[in-house]
Amino acid sequence: METGKAVALLYLRRLDEADKAFWRACELNPKNARAKLGRGAVAYLRGYYQEAINIYTYYPNLLPEREAFFSWGSHALNNLGWSYIKTCQYRKASETFSRLAQYHPRPVYSVVFAGLGWSNLYLNQYSEARRSFERALVLNPDDPQARKGLIALEGKGGAGKTLAVNMKR
């Protein structure tokens, strides 16, 4: 019950209250994976990226091997990948987004490939970045991170022509 309350507070961006509720949920049930990873989400949303990394990497065995849907485990990996980007750990970001891409049996979530694209862009792997951004836009033509990524790639080596997706939106 405490975990559900914490998640609701997280979605309402009442981060101090969510953090306390996640801590309480962990105290009530030390094996509560969602509550432990929820603390990472609070840190991520606060912009405490290294703290989020510390939390998410402290509990690597809490994530299932695969998920059919974009679940709390998916959010944890997505937040971890972006935390690595925000702290300039691009290789680890790329590894995390690659793991997230393998996490789902069917690749239908554009955010996975947008994150992978940004990781590759920062690693100067422009062709790989372009492929990832384009794949994200095939899945969701309105993905803002993929659109920004393609714009950032303009003028970079290997950028080539843009995908035939309506980029005028």
Residue pairs with C-beta under 8 A, 6 or more apart in sequence:
2 21
2 24
2 25
2 28
2 35
3 21
3 22
3 25
3 32
3 34
3 35
3 38
5 21
6 18
6 21
6 22
6 24
6 25
6 35
6 38
7 18
7 34
7 38
9 15
9 17
9 18
9 21
10 18
10 38
10 41
10 42
10 45
12 18
13 45
15 42
15 45
15 46
18 38
18 42
19 39
19 42
22 35
22 36
22 38
22 39
22 42
23 35
23 39
25 32
25 34
25 35
25 38
26 32
26 35
26 36
26 39
29 35
33 59
33 62
33 63
34 72
36 55
36 59
36 62
37 55
37 56
37 59
37 62
37 63
37 72
37 73
37 76
38 72
39 55
40 52
40 55
40 56
40 76
40 79
40 80
41 52
41 75
41 76
41 79
43 49
43 51
43 52
43 55
44 52
44 79
44 82
44 83
47 86
49 82
49 83
49 86
49 87
50 83
50 87
52 79
52 80
52 83
53 80
53 83
53 84
53 87
53 89
56 76
56 77
56 79
56 80
56 83
57 80
62 73
63 73
63 76
63 77
63 103
64 73
65 103
66 102
66 103
66 104
66 105
67 73
67 74
67 103
67 104
68 104
68 105
69 104
70 104
70 109
73 103
74 100
74 103
74 104
74 109
77 96
77 97
77 99
77 100
77 103
78 100
78 111
78 112
78 115
80 96
81 93
81 96
81 97
81 100
81 115
81 119
82 93
82 115
84 90
84 92
84 93
84 96
84 119
85 93
85 115
85 118
85 119
85 122
88 122
90 119
90 122
90 123
91 123
93 115
93 118
93 119
93 122
94 116
94 119
94 120
94 123
97 112
97 113
97 115
97 116
97 119
98 116
100 112
100 115
101 107
101 112
101 113
101 116
104 112
107 113
107 135
107 139
108 139
109 139
110 135
110 136
110 137
110 139
110 140
110 143
110 146
111 136
111 143
111 145
112 136
113 132
113 133
113 135
113 136
113 139
113 146
114 132
114 133
114 136
114 143
114 145
114 146
114 149
115 145
116 132
117 128
117 129
117 130
117 131
117 132
117 133
117 136
117 145
117 146
117 149
118 129
118 145
118 149
119 129
120 126
120 128
120 129
120 132
121 129
121 149
121 152
121 153
121 156
126 153
126 156
126 157
126 158
126 159
127 158
127 160
129 149
129 153
130 150
130 153
130 158
130 159
130 160
132 146
132 149
133 146
133 149
133 150
133 153
134 146
134 150
134 163
134 165
136 143
136 145
136 146
136 149
137 143
137 146
137 147
137 150
137 163
137 165
138 163
138 165
140 146
141 165
141 166
141 169
142 169
147 167
150 162
150 163
150 167
153 159
